[in-house]
Amino acid sequence: DATTLAASATSPDPAEGLRAVRALRRLLDRLETVQVENARHQGWSWQAIADALAVSKQAVHQKYNRKRG
């Protein structure tokens, strides 16, 4: 789970720490995708989503708009 991964990310063993960081990145990417889709289904604009993620509207639109098939 995320708590275990976060603890592993601080391991003094670089192999364990880096594996945990990679897994956390994948988890965060999945969670972000779920929440962007949730926001779009609720009528949020690309700009509102970009503001919430502290990125540009163009960046969020390019990353997620093509996933809406």
KOLGU-4560 file (N, C-alpha, C; in nm, 3 decimals, padded with zeros to 5 digits):
<recs>
<n_xx: 00.083 n_yy: -00.119 n_zz: 00.000 ca_xx: 00.000 ca_yy: 00.000 ca_zz: 00.000 c_xx: 00.087 c_yy: 00.125 c_zz: 00.000 mol: A seq: 1 type: ASP>
<n_xx: 00.026 n_yy: 00.240 n_zz: -00.013 ca_xx: 00.101 ca_yy: 00.365 ca_zz: -00.027 c_xx: 00.187 c_yy: 00.395 c_zz: 00.096 mol: A seq: 2 type: ALA>
<n_xx: 00.139 n_yy: 00.362 n_zz: 00.213 ca_xx: 00.215 ca_yy: 00.387 ca_zz: 00.336 c_xx: 00.342 c_yy: 00.303 c_zz: 00.337 mol: A seq: 3 type: THR>
<n_xx: 00.331 n_yy: 00.180 n_zz: 00.297 ca_xx: 00.448 ca_yy: 00.092 ca_zz: 00.291 c_xx: 00.546 c_yy: 00.140 c_zz: 00.185 mol: A seq: 4 type: THR>
<n_xx: 00.494 n_yy: 00.182 n_zz: 00.070 ca_xx: 00.581 ca_yy: 00.234 ca_zz: -00.035 c_xx: 00.654 c_yy: 00.360 c_zz: 00.011 mol: A seq: 5 type: LEU>
<n_xx: 00.582 n_yy: 00.449 n_zz: 00.078 ca_xx: 00.645 ca_yy: 00.572 ca_zz: 00.127 c_xx: 00.757 c_yy: 00.540 c_zz: 00.225 mol: A seq: 6 type: ALA>
<n_xx: 00.734 n_yy: 00.444 n_zz: 00.312 ca_xx: 00.838 ca_yy: 00.404 ca_zz: 00.407 c_xx: 00.957 c_yy: 00.343 c_zz: 00.333 mol: A seq: 7 type: ALA>
<n_xx: 00.931 n_yy: 00.261 n_zz: 00.232 ca_xx: 01.039 ca_yy: 00.199 ca_zz: 00.155 c_xx: 01.118 c_yy: 00.303 c_zz: 00.077 mol: A seq: 8 type: SER>
<n_xx: 01.053 n_yy: 00.411 n_zz: 00.037 ca_xx: 01.121 ca_yy: 00.516 ca_zz: -00.040 c_xx: 01.231 c_yy: 00.584 c_zz: 00.041 mol: A seq: 9 type: ALA>
<n_xx: 01.225 n_yy: 00.574 n_zz: 00.172 ca_xx: 01.328 ca_yy: 00.635 ca_zz: 00.257 c_xx: 01.432 c_yy: 00.534 c_zz: 00.302 mol: A seq: 10 type: THR>
<n_xx: 01.429 n_yy: 00.416 n_zz: 00.245 ca_xx: 01.523 ca_yy: 00.310 ca_zz: 00.282 c_xx: 01.667 c_yy: 00.353 c_zz: 00.254 mol: A seq: 11 type: SER>
<n_xx: 01.759 n_yy: 00.313 n_zz: 00.339 ca_xx: 01.900 ca_yy: 00.339 ca_zz: 00.310 c_xx: 01.952 c_yy: 00.254 c_zz: 00.194 mol: A seq: 12 type: PRO>
<n_xx: 01.877 n_yy: 00.151 n_zz: 00.155 ca_xx: 01.914 ca_yy: 00.066 ca_zz: 00.041 c_xx: 01.862 c_yy: 00.133 c_zz: -00.087 mol: A seq: 13 type: ASP>
<n_xx: 01.950 n_yy: 00.184 n_zz: -00.172 ca_xx: 01.905 ca_yy: 00.254 ca_zz: -00.293 c_xx: 01.816 c_yy: 00.169 c_zz: -00.383 mol: A seq: 14 type: PRO>
<n_xx: 01.843 n_yy: 00.040 n_zz: -00.394 ca_xx: 01.761 ca_yy: -00.045 ca_zz: -00.480 c_xx: 01.617 c_yy: -00.048 c_zz: -00.429 mol: A seq: 15 type: ALA>
<n_xx: 01.599 n_yy: -00.065 n_zz: -00.300 ca_xx: 01.465 ca_yy: -00.066 ca_zz: -00.242 c_xx: 01.400 c_yy: 00.071 c_zz: -00.254 mol: A seq: 16 type: GLU>
<n_xx: 01.474 n_yy: 00.175 n_zz: -00.222 ca_xx: 01.420 ca_yy: 00.310 ca_zz: -00.228 c_xx: 01.377 c_yy: 00.350 c_zz: -00.368 mol: A seq: 17 type: GLY>
<n_xx: 01.460 n_yy: 00.319 n_zz: -00.466 ca_xx: 01.427 ca_yy: 00.355 ca_zz: -00.604 c_xx: 01.309 c_yy: 00.274 c_zz: -00.658 mol: A seq: 18 type: LEU>
<n_xx: 01.300 n_yy: 00.148 n_zz: -00.621 ca_xx: 01.182 ca_yy: 00.068 ca_zz: -00.660 c_xx: 01.055 c_yy: 00.130 c_zz: -00.602 mol: A seq: 19 type: ARG>
<n_xx: 01.063 n_yy: 00.172 n_zz: -00.477 ca_xx: 00.946 ca_yy: 00.233 ca_zz: -00.413 c_xx: 00.909 c_yy: 00.365 c_zz: -00.480 mol: A seq: 20 type: ALA>
<n_xx: 01.008 n_yy: 00.445 n_zz: -00.514 ca_xx: 00.981 ca_yy: 00.572 ca_zz: -00.583 c_xx: 00.912 c_yy: 00.546 c_zz: -00.716 mol: A seq: 21 type: VAL>
<n_xx: 00.962 n_yy: 00.446 n_zz: -00.791 ca_xx: 00.900 ca_yy: 00.412 ca_zz: -00.920 c_xx: 00.755 c_yy: 00.368 c_zz: -00.901 mol: A seq: 22 type: ARG>
<n_xx: 00.730 n_yy: 00.286 n_zz: -00.800 ca_xx: 00.593 ca_yy: 00.239 ca_zz: -00.774 c_xx: 00.503 c_yy: 00.355 c_zz: -00.731 mol: A seq: 23 type: ALA>
<n_xx: 00.556 n_yy: 00.446 n_zz: -00.650 ca_xx: 00.477 ca_yy: 00.563 ca_zz: -00.609 c_xx: 00.443 c_yy: 00.652 c_zz: -00.727 mol: A seq: 24 type: LEU>
<n_xx: 00.536 n_yy: 00.668 n_zz: -00.819 ca_xx: 00.508 ca_yy: 00.748 ca_zz: -00.940 c_xx: 00.394 c_yy: 00.686 c_zz: -01.020 mol: A seq: 25 type: ARG>
<n_xx: 00.399 n_yy: 00.554 n_zz: -01.036 ca_xx: 00.290 ca_yy: 00.487 ca_zz: -01.111 c_xx: 00.157 c_yy: 00.506 c_zz: -01.040 mol: A seq: 26 type: ARG>
<n_xx: 00.158 n_yy: 00.491 n_zz: -00.908 ca_xx: 00.035 ca_yy: 00.510 ca_zz: -00.831 c_xx: -00.018 c_yy: 00.652 c_zz: -00.845 mol: A seq: 27 type: LEU>
<n_xx: 00.069 n_yy: 00.750 n_zz: -00.833 ca_xx: 00.027 ca_yy: 00.889 ca_zz: -00.847 c_xx: -00.027 c_yy: 00.918 c_zz: -00.987 mol: A seq: 28 type: LEU>
<n_xx: 00.036 n_yy: 00.862 n_zz: -01.089 ca_xx: -00.014 ca_yy: 00.881 ca_zz: -01.225 c_xx: -00.155 c_yy: 00.825 c_zz: -01.241 mol: A seq: 29 type: ASP>
<n_xx: -00.178 n_yy: 00.706 n_zz: -01.185 ca_xx: -00.312 ca_yy: 00.646 ca_zz: -01.192 c_xx: -00.415 c_yy: 00.730 c_zz: -01.117 mol: A seq: 30 type: ARG>
<n_xx: -00.377 n_yy: 00.777 n_zz: -00.998 ca_xx: -00.469 ca_yy: 00.859 ca_zz: -00.918 c_xx: -00.500 c_yy: 00.991 c_zz: -00.987 mol: A seq: 31 type: LEU>
<n_xx: -00.398 n_yy: 01.052 n_zz: -01.047 ca_xx: -00.420 ca_yy: 01.176 ca_zz: -01.118 c_xx: -00.516 c_yy: 01.155 c_zz: -01.235 mol: A seq: 32 type: GLU>
<n_xx: -00.496 n_yy: 01.048 n_zz: -01.309 ca_xx: -00.585 ca_yy: 01.018 ca_zz: -01.422 c_xx: -00.729 c_yy: 01.002 c_zz: -01.376 mol: A seq: 33 type: THR>
<n_xx: -00.748 n_yy: 00.928 n_zz: -01.269 ca_xx: -00.883 ca_yy: 00.908 ca_zz: -01.215 c_xx: -00.946 c_yy: 01.042 c_zz: -01.178 mol: A seq: 34 type: VAL>
<n_xx: -00.871 n_yy: 01.129 n_zz: -01.113 ca_xx: -00.928 ca_yy: 01.255 ca_zz: -01.067 c_xx: -00.949 c_yy: 01.354 c_zz: -01.181 mol: A seq: 35 type: GLN>
<n_xx: -00.863 n_yy: 01.351 n_zz: -01.283 ca_xx: -00.886 ca_yy: 01.436 ca_zz: -01.400 c_xx: -01.014 c_yy: 01.391 c_zz: -01.470 mol: A seq: 36 type: VAL>
<n_xx: -01.030 n_yy: 01.261 n_zz: -01.488 ca_xx: -01.153 ca_yy: 01.210 ca_zz: -01.549 c_xx: -01.274 c_yy: 01.246 c_zz: -01.465 mol: A seq: 37 type: GLU>
<n_xx: -01.263 n_yy: 01.235 n_zz: -01.334 ca_xx: -01.371 ca_yy: 01.271 ca_zz: -01.243 c_xx: -01.407 c_yy: 01.419 c_zz: -01.260 mol: A seq: 38 type: ASN>
<n_xx: -01.307 n_yy: 01.503 n_zz: -01.264 ca_xx: -01.331 ca_yy: 01.647 ca_zz: -01.280 c_xx: -01.399 c_yy: 01.677 c_zz: -01.413 mol: A seq: 39 type: ALA>
<n_xx: -01.351 n_yy: 01.615 n_zz: -01.521 ca_xx: -01.412 ca_yy: 01.640 ca_zz: -01.652 c_xx: -01.557 c_yy: 01.592 c_zz: -01.654 mol: A seq: 40 type: ARG>
<n_xx: -01.585 n_yy: 01.477 n_zz: -01.594 ca_xx: -01.723 ca_yy: 01.427 ca_zz: -01.589 c_xx: -01.813 c_yy: 01.520 c_zz: -01.509 mol: A seq: 41 type: HIS>
<n_xx: -01.755 n_yy: 01.593 n_zz: -01.416 ca_xx: -01.833 ca_yy: 01.688 ca_zz: -01.335 c_xx: -01.835 c_yy: 01.828 c_zz: -01.397 mol: A seq: 42 type: GLN>
<n_xx: -01.781 n_yy: 01.840 n_zz: -01.518 ca_xx: -01.790 ca_yy: 01.967 ca_zz: -01.590 c_xx: -01.676 c_yy: 02.065 c_zz: -01.567 mol: A seq: 43 type: GLY>
<n_xx: -01.570 n_yy: 02.022 n_zz: -01.501 ca_xx: -01.457 ca_yy: 02.112 ca_zz: -01.481 c_xx: -01.392 c_yy: 02.143 c_zz: -01.615 mol: A seq: 44 type: TRP>
<n_xx: -01.345 n_yy: 02.266 n_zz: -01.628 ca_xx: -01.271 ca_yy: 02.307 ca_zz: -01.747 c_xx: -01.127 c_yy: 02.258 c_zz: -01.737 mol: A seq: 45 type: SER>
<n_xx: -01.061 n_yy: 02.254 n_zz: -01.853 ca_xx: -00.919 ca_yy: 02.219 ca_zz: -01.852 c_xx: -00.840 c_yy: 02.319 c_zz: -01.767 mol: A seq: 46 type: TRP>
<n_xx: -00.881 n_yy: 02.446 n_zz: -01.771 ca_xx: -00.810 ca_yy: 02.547 ca_zz: -01.693 c_xx: -00.825 c_yy: 02.523 c_zz: -01.543 mol: A seq: 47 type: GLN>
<n_xx: -00.944 n_yy: 02.486 n_zz: -01.499 ca_xx: -00.965 ca_yy: 02.459 ca_zz: -01.356 c_xx: -00.882 c_yy: 02.340 c_zz: -01.310 mol: A seq: 48 type: ALA>
<n_xx: -00.875 n_yy: 02.237 n_zz: -01.394 ca_xx: -00.794 ca_yy: 02.120 ca_zz: -01.361 c_xx: -00.647 c_yy: 02.159 c_zz: -01.356 mol: A seq: 49 type: ILE>
<n_xx: -00.602 n_yy: 02.234 n_zz: -01.456 ca_xx: -00.463 ca_yy: 02.279 ca_zz: -01.460 c_xx: -00.428 c_yy: 02.360 c_zz: -01.336 mol: A seq: 50 type: ALA>
<n_xx: -00.517 n_yy: 02.448 n_zz: -01.296 ca_xx: -00.494 ca_yy: 02.529 ca_zz: -01.176 c_xx: -00.480 c_yy: 02.440 c_zz: -01.052 mol: A seq: 51 type: ASP>
<n_xx: -00.567 n_yy: 02.340 n_zz: -01.041 ca_xx: -00.563 ca_yy: 02.250 ca_zz: -00.925 c_xx: -00.434 c_yy: 02.168 c_zz: -00.921 mol: A seq: 52 type: ALA>
<n_xx: -00.381 n_yy: 02.137 n_zz: -01.039 ca_xx: -00.258 ca_yy: 02.058 ca_zz: -01.047 c_xx: -00.132 c_yy: 02.145 c_zz: -01.055 mol: A seq: 53 type: LEU>
<n_xx: -00.151 n_yy: 02.276 n_zz: -01.061 ca_xx: -00.040 ca_yy: 02.372 ca_zz: -01.071 c_xx: 00.046 c_yy: 02.347 c_zz: -01.195 mol: A seq: 54 type: ALA>
<n_xx: -00.024 n_yy: 02.325 n_zz: -01.308 ca_xx: 00.042 ca_yy: 02.309 ca_zz: -01.437 c_xx: -00.031 c_yy: 02.397 c_zz: -01.538 mol: A seq: 55 type: VAL>
<n_xx: 00.021 n_yy: 02.405 n_zz: -01.659 ca_xx: -00.046 ca_yy: 02.486 ca_zz: -01.760 c_xx: -00.168 c_yy: 02.412 c_zz: -01.815 mol: A seq: 56 type: SER>
<n_xx: -00.262 n_yy: 02.490 n_zz: -01.865 ca_xx: -00.380 ca_yy: 02.432 ca_zz: -01.928 c_xx: -00.338 c_yy: 02.346 c_zz: -02.047 mol: A seq: 57 type: LYS>
<n_xx: -00.243 n_yy: 02.394 n_zz: -02.123 ca_xx: -00.195 ca_yy: 02.319 ca_zz: -02.239 c_xx: -00.138 c_yy: 02.183 c_zz: -02.197 mol: A seq: 58 type: GLN>
<n_xx: -00.060 n_yy: 02.181 n_zz: -02.089 ca_xx: 00.002 ca_yy: 02.055 ca_zz: -02.045 c_xx: -00.103 c_yy: 01.953 c_zz: -02.004 mol: A seq: 59 type: ALA>
<n_xx: -00.201 n_yy: 01.995 n_zz: -01.927 ca_xx: -00.303 ca_yy: 01.900 ca_zz: -01.880 c_xx: -00.392 c_yy: 01.856 c_zz: -01.996 mol: A seq: 60 type: VAL>
<n_xx: -00.423 n_yy: 01.946 n_zz: -02.085 ca_xx: -00.507 ca_yy: 01.911 ca_zz: -02.199 c_xx: -00.435 c_yy: 01.812 c_zz: -02.289 mol: A seq: 61 type: HIS>
<n_xx: -00.308 n_yy: 01.836 n_zz: -02.318 ca_xx: -00.232 ca_yy: 01.744 ca_zz: -02.404 c_xx: -00.218 c_yy: 01.607 c_zz: -02.339 mol: A seq: 62 type: GLN>
<n_xx: -00.197 n_yy: 01.604 n_zz: -02.209 ca_xx: -00.176 ca_yy: 01.477 ca_zz: -02.141 c_xx: -00.303 c_yy: 01.394 c_zz: -02.135 mol: A seq: 63 type: LYS>
<n_xx: -00.418 n_yy: 01.457 n_zz: -02.114 ca_xx: -00.540 ca_yy: 01.382 ca_zz: -02.086 c_xx: -00.646 c_yy: 01.386 c_zz: -02.193 mol: A seq: 64 type: TYR>
<n_xx: -00.649 n_yy: 01.484 n_zz: -02.277 ca_xx: -00.758 ca_yy: 01.493 ca_zz: -02.375 c_xx: -00.756 c_yy: 01.375 c_zz: -02.471 mol: A seq: 65 type: ASN>
<n_xx: -00.642 n_yy: 01.330 n_zz: -02.513 ca_xx: -00.638 ca_yy: 01.219 ca_zz: -02.609 c_xx: -00.677 c_yy: 01.086 c_zz: -02.545 mol: A seq: 66 type: ARG>
<n_xx: -00.680 n_yy: 01.081 n_zz: -02.412 ca_xx: -00.723 ca_yy: 00.958 ca_zz: -02.344 c_xx: -00.874 c_yy: 00.943 c_zz: -02.345 mol: A seq: 67 type: LYS>
<n_xx: -00.944 n_yy: 01.048 n_zz: -02.380 ca_xx: -01.091 ca_yy: 01.043 ca_zz: -02.383 c_xx: -01.136 c_yy: 00.998 c_zz: -02.520 mol: A seq: 68 type: ARG>
<n_xx: -01.134 n_yy: 00.879 n_zz: -02.550 ca_xx: -01.156 ca_yy: 00.828 ca_zz: -02.672 c_xx: -01.254 c_yy: 00.832 c_zz: -02.767 mol: A seq: 69 type: GLY>
</recs>
